[in-house]
Amino acid sequence: MNKQTVNDSLLAFLAEATTPFHAVGAMAQRLLAAGFTPWSDSSPDALTVGGKHFMVRNDSSLIAFTVGETFEDGLRLVGAHTDSPNLSVKPNPVVSRFGCHLVAVDVYGGALLNPWFDRDLSMAGKVSFETEDGHLVSRLIDFRRAIAIIPSLAIHLDREANKGRTVNPQTDMLPLVSLATGQPDFDLHALLADQVSLEYPDLKVSKILDWELSLYDTQAPGYVGLNNDFIASARLDNLLSCYAGLQALIDSAQRPEWNVFVANDHEEVGSASVVGAQGPMLNDVLHAIVSDAAEGRALRQRSWMLSVDNAHAVHPNYPTKHDEQHAPLLGSGPVIKINRNQRYATSGEGAARVRLMAERAGIDVQAFVVRADMGCGSTIGPITATLTGIPATDIGVPTLGMHSIRELASVEDPAKLVGLLTAFYNRVA
């Protein structure tokens, strides 16, 4: 696909993928449209050359793969994560005071909190409930309209705010959802039951039992800049990588190769879950593909994974936050992420392979190393490499505003990442 097609398709995906659950649902729809079939690692069907399959766990993590002719060249894996920092609704969230109904929230992941103020917020996620005929059912819901807002404290009441305001996530981040004066108590259970009935009219809700809900910015993903040079959206970290990995797998599926795309949940909170990178999901699939322990170990050692997660572009207003020799530019191509303390999984050989592959594919790449006097984030790369024995290399698209409610990327980079990952799957190097 050309640059414009990639970007338009990316924006459409971002608009659908308001939570990890909705992201996986959107990816599953695209896989089905591309001829991939649902598959189970617990009772795997016989895999035939040229087959295209995927599996979903917890509605928030996904693995898709294509079946090759031989294991001689190993597996090629692309890994990304479906979750993003957000505000998650607590189990007993309703707070009523001073004539307003509010909703109490937890902060999920390392969210940049100040940008959440004064935004039109909606709510989406997974709701579990009992039906009128006694069944326990879970369904995804998305209000798709502004139902909440977190107003800032006026400058008149905090004259020092522009010198840096500290945000208390317990007391400062409660969204307003309605007026309380002259209205009945706010009943979130009833609101959720009504939303389930609206989205699933054939289901009769008896009782809402629990939920995994989060708030999100209703402003749609879009182009920004005098020449539409930028993509601005929530959840670019890391749905941009999910989109690129998925599209590359679909684009390369015409060739009978063993290619795998892994999209894990819970990376932003450490990956320690059943469906996170520290969980068993990928190893379960690998074992289902090759059940013999010795053969499986040899296969993993011949394989290679690209862990794809956004990189920090140099910020024009804060250039000193980067090592000046390793400051990736927006629009200048995917970034090889390097940390010798193994916060990223990239080795010298892995970086060299990416550089050779990019050169053969006609795609420029950049390098990022965090300043020696600053801490470094991490990815699913080191975790997956540790648990599977598959060598991994960390790469990603340069972005600004990472972990904000609205992040920024260049329109030049998504298509380059799709091209690089497609070359990876096609064994260009």
C-alpha positions as CSV (number, residue, x, y, z in Angstrom):
1,M,0.0,0.0,0.0
2,N,1.1,3.6,-0.6
3,K,1.7,6.1,2.1
4,Q,-1.7,7.7,2.0
5,T,-3.5,4.4,2.0
6,V,-1.5,3.2,4.9
7,N,-2.2,6.4,6.9
8,D,-5.9,6.5,6.1
9,S,-6.2,2.8,7.1
10,L,-4.2,3.4,10.3
11,L,-6.5,6.3,11.3
12,A,-9.6,4.1,10.7
13,F,-8.1,1.4,12.9
14,L,-7.2,3.8,15.7
15,A,-10.7,5.1,15.7
16,E,-12.1,1.6,16.2
17,A,-9.5,0.5,18.7
18,T,-10.6,2.5,21.8
19,T,-9.5,-0.3,24.2
20,P,-7.3,-3.4,24.0
21,F,-10.6,-5.4,23.6
22,H,-11.7,-3.3,20.7
23,A,-8.2,-3.3,19.2
24,V,-8.2,-7.1,19.1
25,G,-11.7,-7.2,17.7
26,A,-10.7,-4.8,14.9
27,M,-7.6,-6.9,14.1
28,A,-9.7,-10.1,14.1
29,Q,-12.1,-8.6,11.6
30,R,-9.2,-7.7,9.3
31,L,-7.7,-11.1,9.6
32,L,-11.0,-12.8,8.7
33,A,-11.4,-10.5,5.7
34,A,-7.9,-11.5,4.6
35,G,-8.7,-15.2,4.7
36,F,-7.3,-16.1,8.2
37,T,-9.3,-18.7,10.2
38,P,-9.8,-19.0,14.0
39,W,-7.5,-21.7,15.5
40,S,-7.0,-23.1,19.0
41,D,-3.7,-24.1,20.5
42,S,-5.5,-26.4,23.0
43,S,-6.9,-28.6,20.2
44,P,-4.9,-27.6,17.1
45,D,-6.1,-28.7,13.7
46,A,-3.5,-30.1,11.3
47,L,-1.5,-27.2,9.8
48,T,-1.2,-27.3,6.0
49,V,1.3,-25.3,4.0
50,G,-0.1,-21.9,3.1
51,G,-2.6,-21.9,6.0
52,K,-3.5,-18.7,7.7
53,H,-4.7,-18.8,11.3
54,F,-5.2,-16.7,14.4
55,M,-6.3,-17.1,18.1
56,V,-7.6,-14.7,20.7
57,R,-7.3,-14.8,24.5
58,N,-9.1,-12.7,27.0
59,D,-10.5,-10.7,24.1
60,S,-7.4,-8.5,24.5
61,S,-4.4,-10.5,23.1
62,L,-4.0,-12.1,19.7
63,I,-1.6,-14.3,17.8
64,A,-1.8,-14.8,14.1
65,F,0.5,-16.9,11.8
66,T,1.0,-18.3,8.4
67,V,2.2,-21.8,7.7
68,G,5.4,-22.4,5.8
69,E,6.8,-25.3,3.9
70,T,9.8,-26.0,6.2
71,F,11.2,-24.9,9.6
72,E,14.7,-24.7,8.2
73,D,14.7,-20.9,8.2
74,G,13.0,-20.7,11.6
75,L,10.0,-18.5,12.5
76,R,9.8,-14.7,11.9
77,L,7.9,-13.0,14.7
78,V,6.7,-9.5,15.1
79,G,5.6,-8.5,18.6
80,A,3.6,-5.5,19.8
81,H,1.2,-4.6,22.6
82,T,-2.5,-3.7,22.6
83,D,-2.7,-1.7,25.8
84,S,-2.1,2.0,26.4
85,P,-2.0,4.2,29.6
86,N,-5.5,5.3,30.6
87,L,-8.0,6.0,33.3
88,S,-9.8,2.8,34.4
89,V,-13.2,2.8,36.2
90,K,-13.1,1.4,39.7
91,P,-15.5,-1.4,40.9
92,N,-17.5,1.0,43.2
93,P,-16.9,4.3,41.4
94,V,-19.9,6.5,42.0
95,V,-19.1,9.7,44.0
96,S,-21.7,12.4,44.6
97,R,-20.8,15.8,46.0
98,F,-21.4,19.5,45.6
99,G,-24.3,18.9,43.2
100,C,-22.3,16.6,40.8
101,H,-22.0,12.9,40.1
102,L,-18.4,11.8,39.5
103,V,-16.7,8.5,38.7
104,A,-13.6,7.3,40.6
105,V,-10.8,5.9,38.4
106,D,-7.5,4.2,38.7
107,V,-4.5,5.2,36.6
108,Y,-3.5,2.3,34.3
109,G,0.2,2.4,33.3
110,G,2.5,5.4,33.2
111,A,0.0,7.9,32.0
112,L,0.9,11.6,31.4
113,L,-2.0,12.9,33.5
114,N,-2.1,16.7,32.8
115,P,-3.3,16.3,29.2
116,W,-6.4,14.5,30.5
117,F,-7.9,17.7,31.9
118,D,-10.6,19.5,29.9
119,R,-11.0,16.7,27.3
120,D,-14.3,15.3,26.2
121,L,-14.2,11.7,27.4
122,S,-16.1,8.6,26.5
123,M,-16.0,5.1,28.1
124,A,-15.5,1.6,26.6
125,G,-14.4,-1.9,27.6
126,K,-15.8,-5.3,28.6
127,V,-18.9,-5.8,30.8
128,S,-19.7,-9.1,32.5
129,F,-23.4,-9.8,33.4
130,E,-26.0,-12.4,34.1
131,T,-28.8,-12.8,31.5
132,E,-32.4,-13.3,32.3
133,D,-32.0,-17.0,31.6
134,G,-29.2,-17.3,34.1
135,H,-26.1,-17.3,31.8
136,L,-22.9,-15.5,32.6
137,V,-22.0,-13.4,29.5
138,S,-19.3,-10.9,28.7
139,R,-19.6,-8.3,25.9
140,L,-17.7,-5.3,24.6
141,I,-19.4,-1.9,24.8
142,D,-18.4,1.6,23.6
143,F,-20.5,4.7,24.4
144,R,-18.9,6.5,21.4
145,R,-19.9,9.9,22.8
146,A,-18.7,12.3,25.4
147,I,-20.1,11.3,28.8
148,A,-17.4,12.7,31.1
149,I,-14.9,15.5,31.7
150,I,-12.2,16.4,34.2
151,P,-12.2,20.2,34.6
152,S,-9.0,22.0,35.4
153,L,-8.7,24.1,38.6
154,A,-9.0,27.7,37.5
155,I,-5.8,29.8,37.4
156,H,-7.4,32.2,39.8
157,L,-7.4,29.5,42.5
158,D,-3.9,28.3,41.8
159,R,-1.6,31.2,40.6
160,E,1.4,28.8,40.6
161,A,-0.2,26.3,38.2
162,N,1.9,27.3,35.2
163,K,5.1,26.7,37.2
164,G,4.2,23.0,37.3
165,R,1.1,21.5,38.8
166,T,1.4,18.2,40.7
167,V,-1.6,15.9,40.0
168,N,-2.9,13.6,42.7
169,P,-4.5,10.6,40.8
170,Q,-6.8,9.8,43.8
171,T,-8.2,13.3,44.4
172,D,-7.7,15.3,41.2
173,M,-8.7,12.9,38.4
174,L,-12.4,12.1,39.1
175,P,-14.4,12.8,35.9
176,L,-17.7,14.6,36.2
177,V,-20.6,12.6,34.5
178,S,-23.7,14.5,35.5
179,L,-25.5,17.0,37.7
180,A,-26.8,15.5,40.9
181,T,-29.2,18.4,41.9
182,G,-32.8,17.4,41.4
183,Q,-31.9,14.0,39.8
184,P,-31.9,10.5,41.1
185,D,-28.7,8.8,42.3
186,F,-26.4,8.0,39.4
187,D,-26.6,4.2,38.8
188,L,-23.7,3.0,36.7
189,H,-25.0,-0.6,36.7
190,A,-28.3,0.6,35.1
191,L,-26.3,2.8,32.6
192,L,-24.2,-0.2,31.6
193,A,-27.3,-2.5,31.3
194,D,-28.9,0.1,29.0
195,Q,-25.7,0.3,26.9
196,V,-25.5,-3.5,26.6
197,S,-29.1,-3.6,25.5
198,L,-28.5,-0.9,22.9
199,E,-25.5,-2.7,21.4
200,Y,-26.8,-6.2,21.8
201,P,-30.7,-6.0,21.6
202,D,-31.1,-9.8,21.6
203,L,-29.5,-10.1,25.1
204,K,-31.7,-9.6,28.1
205,V,-29.6,-8.3,31.0
206,S,-30.6,-9.4,34.5
207,K,-27.7,-8.1,36.5
208,I,-24.4,-6.3,35.8
209,L,-21.7,-8.2,37.7
210,D,-18.4,-6.5,36.9
211,W,-16.5,-4.7,34.2
212,E,-13.1,-3.7,32.7
213,L,-13.9,-0.1,31.5
214,S,-11.6,2.8,30.7
215,L,-12.1,6.4,29.6
216,Y,-10.8,7.7,26.3
217,D,-10.6,11.0,24.4
218,T,-13.5,11.4,21.9
219,Q,-11.4,13.5,19.6
220,A,-10.9,11.4,16.5
221,P,-7.5,10.5,15.1
222,G,-6.5,12.9,12.4
223,Y,-3.9,14.8,10.3
224,V,-2.3,17.9,11.8
225,G,0.0,20.6,10.4
226,L,0.0,23.1,7.6
227,N,0.8,20.3,5.1
228,N,-0.8,17.5,7.1
229,D,2.7,16.4,8.1
230,F,1.6,14.7,11.4
231,I,-0.7,12.1,12.7
232,A,-2.3,12.9,16.0
233,S,-4.2,10.3,18.0
234,A,-4.7,8.6,21.3
235,R,-3.1,5.2,21.7
236,L,-0.4,5.5,19.0
237,D,1.7,3.7,21.6
238,N,1.4,1.0,20.7
239,L,-1.5,0.5,18.3
240,L,0.5,2.0,15.4
241,S,2.9,-1.0,15.8
242,C,-0.1,-3.4,16.1
243,Y,-1.5,-2.0,12.8
244,A,1.9,-2.2,11.0
245,G,2.6,-5.8,12.2
246,L,-0.9,-7.0,11.3
247,Q,-0.7,-5.3,7.8
248,A,2.7,-6.7,7.1
249,L,1.5,-10.2,8.0
250,I,-1.5,-9.9,5.7
251,D,0.7,-8.4,2.9
252,S,3.2,-11.2,3.1
253,A,0.7,-14.0,3.5
254,Q,0.8,-15.0,-0.2
255,R,4.2,-16.7,0.4
256,P,4.2,-20.0,2.3
257,E,6.5,-18.9,5.2
258,W,6.3,-19.4,9.0
259,N,5.4,-15.9,10.0
260,V,3.9,-14.9,13.4
261,F,2.3,-11.7,14.7
262,V,1.9,-11.4,18.5
263,A,-0.2,-8.7,20.1
264,N,0.0,-8.9,23.9
265,D,-2.0,-7.0,26.5
266,H,-0.6,-5.5,29.8
267,E,2.8,-4.3,28.5
268,E,2.2,-0.9,30.1
269,V,1.9,-2.5,33.6
270,G,4.8,-5.0,33.3
271,S,3.4,-7.8,31.1
272,A,2.9,-10.2,34.1
273,S,-0.5,-11.7,33.2
274,V,-2.0,-14.7,31.5
275,V,-2.1,-12.7,28.2
276,G,0.9,-10.5,28.8
277,A,4.3,-11.2,27.3
278,Q,5.3,-12.9,30.6
279,G,2.4,-15.2,30.3
280,P,2.2,-18.6,28.5
281,M,0.3,-17.6,25.4
282,L,3.2,-17.5,22.9
283,N,4.9,-20.6,24.3
284,D,1.5,-22.5,24.1
285,V,1.3,-21.7,20.4
286,L,4.9,-22.6,19.8
287,H,4.4,-25.9,21.5
288,A,1.2,-26.6,19.5
289,I,3.2,-26.0,16.3
290,V,6.1,-28.2,17.3
291,S,5.3,-30.5,20.3
292,D,8.7,-32.2,20.5
293,A,10.8,-30.4,23.1
294,A,14.2,-30.8,21.4
295,E,12.8,-29.8,18.0
296,G,11.0,-26.8,19.5
297,R,14.1,-25.6,21.2
298,A,16.1,-25.8,18.0
299,L,13.4,-24.0,16.1
300,R,13.3,-21.2,18.5
301,Q,17.0,-20.8,18.3
302,R,16.8,-20.4,14.5
303,S,14.0,-17.9,14.8
304,W,14.0,-14.1,15.0
305,M,11.6,-11.6,16.6
306,L,11.2,-7.9,16.0
307,S,9.7,-6.3,19.1
308,V,7.9,-3.2,17.7
309,D,7.1,-0.4,20.1
310,N,7.2,3.4,19.6
311,A,10.5,5.3,20.0
312,H,11.2,8.7,21.4
313,A,11.7,11.3,18.6
314,V,13.8,14.3,19.6
315,H,11.5,17.0,20.8
316,P,12.3,20.4,19.1
317,N,11.6,22.2,22.4
318,Y,13.6,19.8,24.6
319,P,16.7,18.7,22.6
320,T,18.9,18.2,25.6
321,K,16.7,15.3,26.7
322,H,18.4,13.2,24.0
323,D,21.9,12.0,23.4
324,E,22.7,14.3,20.4
325,Q,24.2,11.4,18.4
326,H,21.1,9.2,18.9
327,A,18.1,11.6,18.6
328,P,15.6,10.1,16.1
329,L,13.8,12.6,13.8
330,L,10.1,12.4,12.9
331,G,9.7,11.3,9.4
332,S,13.1,9.8,9.0
333,G,12.2,6.1,9.3
334,P,11.9,3.4,11.9
335,V,14.3,3.4,14.9
336,I,16.5,0.6,16.2
337,K,16.3,0.8,20.0
338,I,19.5,-0.1,21.8
339,N,20.2,-0.4,25.5
340,R,23.3,-2.4,26.7
341,N,21.6,-3.0,30.1
342,Q,19.0,-5.1,28.3
343,R,16.0,-2.8,28.7
344,Y,15.8,-3.4,25.0
345,A,16.7,-6.8,23.5
346,T,18.7,-5.5,20.6
347,S,22.2,-7.1,20.1
348,G,24.8,-5.8,17.7
349,E,24.1,-8.7,15.3
350,G,20.4,-8.0,15.6
351,A,20.9,-4.3,14.7
352,A,23.1,-5.3,11.8
353,R,20.5,-7.6,10.4
354,V,17.9,-4.8,10.6
355,R,20.2,-2.4,8.9
356,L,20.9,-4.9,6.1
357,M,17.3,-5.7,5.7
358,A,16.3,-2.0,5.6
359,E,19.0,-1.2,3.0
360,R,17.8,-4.0,0.7
361,A,14.2,-2.8,1.1
362,G,15.2,0.8,0.4
363,I,14.1,2.1,3.8
364,D,16.1,4.4,6.0
365,V,16.5,3.5,9.7
366,Q,17.7,5.5,12.7
367,A,19.2,4.6,16.1
368,F,18.1,5.5,19.7
369,V,20.1,5.2,22.8
370,V,18.9,7.0,26.0
371,R,21.2,9.5,27.6
372,A,23.6,7.8,30.0
373,D,22.3,9.9,32.9
374,M,18.7,9.0,32.3
375,G,16.6,5.8,32.9
376,C,15.3,3.7,30.0
377,G,11.9,2.2,29.5
378,S,11.5,-1.4,28.3
379,T,9.3,-3.5,25.9
380,I,8.1,-7.0,25.4
381,G,11.4,-7.7,23.6
382,P,13.6,-8.7,26.5
383,I,10.7,-10.6,28.2
384,T,9.8,-12.6,25.2
385,A,13.4,-13.4,24.4
386,T,13.9,-14.6,28.0
387,L,10.9,-16.8,28.1
388,T,11.1,-18.3,24.6
389,G,14.8,-18.3,23.8
390,I,14.0,-16.5,20.5
391,P,16.5,-13.7,19.7
392,A,14.8,-10.3,19.6
393,T,15.5,-6.9,18.2
394,D,13.7,-3.8,19.4
395,I,12.5,-1.2,16.8
396,G,9.7,1.3,16.5
397,V,8.4,4.5,14.9
398,P,9.6,7.8,16.4
399,T,6.8,9.7,18.2
400,L,6.3,12.7,20.4
401,G,4.0,13.0,23.5
402,M,4.3,9.3,24.4
403,H,1.8,8.3,27.1
404,S,-0.2,11.5,26.6
405,I,-3.9,11.3,25.9
406,R,-2.9,12.4,22.3
407,E,0.4,11.4,20.7
408,L,2.1,12.5,17.5
409,A,3.9,10.8,14.6
410,S,5.0,11.8,11.2
411,V,2.9,10.7,8.2
412,E,6.1,9.5,6.6
413,D,6.8,6.7,9.1
414,P,3.9,4.3,9.3
415,A,4.3,3.1,5.6
416,K,8.0,2.7,6.2
417,L,7.4,0.5,9.2
418,V,4.9,-1.6,7.3
419,G,7.4,-1.9,4.4
420,L,10.2,-2.9,6.8
421,L,8.1,-5.5,8.6
422,T,6.9,-6.9,5.3
423,A,10.5,-7.2,4.1
424,F,11.3,-9.0,7.4
425,Y,8.5,-11.5,6.9
426,N,9.6,-12.0,3.2
427,R,13.1,-12.9,4.3
428,V,14.8,-10.0,2.5
429,A,17.7,-10.5,5.0
